[in-house]
Amino acid sequence: MPPQLPMLLQMADENRIVYGSDTPYTIEPVVKKLADEILTTDLITDQQKEKFMYQNAETLLGR
């Protein structure tokens, strides 16, 4: 993840980034590992983590 996240933030507005797991094609342990990597990285702020994992999807879905 270290190379991808900074590059993504250079290319996309942080208010339009949403984490997606590709379940069921990615097995559950990998899905959990990838989500955990996002939630524990120090490459982004806690506010950005909240946006990527929850808030941006809620906005997209109109909730």
C-alpha positions in Angstrom: 0.0 0.0 0.0 2.7 2.6 0.6 3.2 3.4 -3.1 -0.4 3.3 -4.1 -2.0 5.6 -1.5 0.1 8.7 -2.1 -0.3 8.3 -5.8 -4.0 7.9 -5.5 -4.2 11.1 -3.5 -2.3 13.0 -6.2 -4.7 11.7 -8.8 -8.1 11.9 -7.1 -10.1 14.2 -4.8 -10.1 12.6 -1.3 -13.8 13.2 -1.2 -14.3 10.7 -4.1 -12.2 7.8 -2.8 -14.1 4.8 -1.5 -12.6 1.5 -0.3 -14.0 -1.5 -2.1 -13.0 -5.0 -1.2 -13.9 -7.0 -4.4 -15.7 -9.6 -2.2 -16.5 -12.5 -3.0 -13.6 -12.7 -5.5 -11.1 -11.7 -2.8 -11.1 -14.1 0.1 -12.2 -12.8 3.5 -8.8 -12.9 5.2 -7.3 -10.7 2.5 -10.3 -8.3 2.6 -9.8 -7.9 6.3 -6.1 -7.5 5.9 -6.4 -4.7 3.3 -9.0 -2.8 5.3 -6.8 -3.1 8.4 -3.9 -1.7 6.4 -5.9 1.4 5.5 -7.2 1.8 9.0 -3.7 1.5 10.6 -1.5 3.4 8.1 0.0 6.7 9.0 0.1 7.8 5.4 -3.3 9.4 5.7 -5.1 11.2 8.5 -7.8 9.7 10.6 -10.3 12.0 8.9 -9.2 10.6 5.5 -9.6 7.1 6.8 -13.2 7.9 7.9 -13.9 9.3 4.5 -12.5 6.4 2.5 -14.1 3.7 4.6 -17.5 5.3 5.4 -18.4 8.9 4.7 -17.7 9.0 1.0 -19.8 5.9 0.4 -22.6 7.3 2.4 -22.5 10.5 0.4 -22.4 8.5 -2.9 -25.4 6.5 -1.8 -27.3 9.6 -0.6 -27.4 8.7 3.0 
